[in-house]
């Protein structure tokens, strides 16, 4: 989400219809000396996930986002295959779209 404060609030959860917030157990401490999720924890709307050494959820999410973006664009090979299949397939009447038969 763009423009979201690192110290999420109950109002933010409610605004996005979220029942809970989830974060690793390596929560940062804010300038006021409280952890970034103090108020969410106090409201019992916090789920902590044990951190696994060497595994970065930020990297995993980033890689997943890159994967989802790619399906919107055809690679040159995919485009070529689609054009070939279109050329050599039949239309609804069973007439070949093949250039040779035109």
KACOR-V789876 format. One record per backbone hydrogen bond with DSSP energy under -0.5 kcal/mol. NH is the residue of the N-H (numbers start at 0). CO is the residue of the C=O. E is the energy in kcal/mol with one decimal. If there is no record, write none. Layout:
nh=NH co=CO e=E
nh=NH co=CO e=E
//
This chain:
nh=3 co=0 e=-0.6
nh=7 co=5 e=-1.0
nh=12 co=8 e=-1.9
nh=13 co=9 e=-2.6
nh=14 co=10 e=-2.8
nh=15 co=11 e=-1.6
nh=16 co=13 e=-1.6
nh=17 co=12 e=-3.2
nh=20 co=44 e=-2.5
nh=22 co=46 e=-2.0
nh=24 co=48 e=-1.8
nh=29 co=33 e=-3.2
nh=32 co=29 e=-2.0
nh=35 co=27 e=-2.2
nh=37 co=34 e=-1.8
nh=40 co=36 e=-2.9
nh=41 co=37 e=-2.6
nh=42 co=38 e=-1.5
nh=43 co=40 e=-2.0
nh=44 co=39 e=-2.6
nh=46 co=20 e=-2.8
nh=48 co=22 e=-2.2
nh=52 co=50 e=-0.6
nh=54 co=51 e=-2.2
nh=55 co=53 e=-0.5
nh=56 co=54 e=-0.6
nh=59 co=55 e=-2.2
nh=60 co=56 e=-3.1
nh=61 co=57 e=-2.3
nh=62 co=58 e=-2.5
nh=63 co=59 e=-2.4
nh=64 co=60 e=-2.6
nh=65 co=61 e=-1.9
nh=66 co=62 e=-1.8
nh=67 co=63 e=-2.2
nh=68 co=64 e=-1.6
nh=69 co=65 e=-1.4
nh=70 co=66 e=-0.8
nh=71 co=68 e=-1.4
nh=72 co=69 e=-1.7
nh=78 co=74 e=-2.6
nh=79 co=75 e=-2.4
nh=80 co=76 e=-2.4
nh=81 co=77 e=-2.4
nh=82 co=78 e=-2.4
nh=83 co=79 e=-2.6
nh=84 co=80 e=-2.7
nh=85 co=81 e=-2.1
nh=86 co=82 e=-2.3
nh=87 co=83 e=-1.9
nh=88 co=85 e=-0.8
nh=90 co=94 e=-2.7
nh=93 co=90 e=-2.1
nh=96 co=88 e=-2.4
nh=100 co=97 e=-1.0
nh=101 co=98 e=-1.5
//
